[in-house]
Amino acid sequence: MAELDDCLAAASAFADVSRTMLHAAATGRSATELKPDRTFVTDTDRAIEQRLRELIADRFPQHGIWGEEFGRERPGAEWQWILDPIDGTAQFIASIPVYATLIALARGGVPVLGLMDFPAIGERWLGAEGRATTRNGEICRTSGTTDLASAMMSTSSPDFYSEAERPVLDALRQATRWRIYGGAALSYARLASGRTDLACDTRFQVYDFACFRPIIEGAGGVVTDWEGRSLTLESGPRVLAAATPELHGAALKRGCAAEHGRV
């Protein structure tokens, strides 16, 4: 699709701009605030999102925009750009190099393009509907793991889980062979490249997860909410991703059983 090709090229150009701005900001200290939801925001978050909004409005004036810092523009548009200028702002503040810019494009509420750019490590994942996902321009694939007991699992932070959700985390931790914490979006990117097998999270917003679907599905994996429904702009806040349909089904079954007190 020619229109999607144009959007893929544009997304990469937008990420180049964000990467340059993040590189410049990483050498100093950004002014930091704590938002009402007790997540961090910096002046760099706002500056990057504002610049990306300007670039999108100039190139795609009919498209909508939904960003973490400045909300929605043209929410009724068929095409919607979803922006997280710095995913992992706390890690950015702490200079832990897993922070990223996340860019997604949805058509009719379904994410059809996803990009994750990690400037500190020089890596970028790009996925689009009907196409193979790439990491730095090379096709990547999920691990192919089907057995829950063999899976390496990631979650952003155990602190994010409510008391009612903790049984799901505990059940999956007990069922898998190893756990990785604190990777933010990089855990989902590594899953697409076959380095991890399973990812479970909660307290996500649309700009946290919209890019996951094209990237993970384009690499052979599965990503849904905790009820097994495909991710759309209406989804959230709970996400489950796996390298294969078999692994995803096993994790979904165990998580559901735990949530309802059957484990």
Beta strands, then each sheet from edge to edge (+ up, - down):
strand 1: 32-34
strand 2: 40-42
strand 3: 64-67
strand 4: 71-73
strand 5: 79-87
strand 6: 100-107
strand 7: 110-118
strand 8: 123-128
strand 9: 134-135
strand 10: 138-139
strand 11: 152-155
strand 12: 178-181
strand 13: 198-201
strand 14: 222-225
strand 15: 239-242
sheet 1: 1+ 2-
sheet 2: 4+ 3- 5- 6+ 7- 8+ 9- 10+
sheet 3: 12+ 11+ 13+ 15- 14+
end
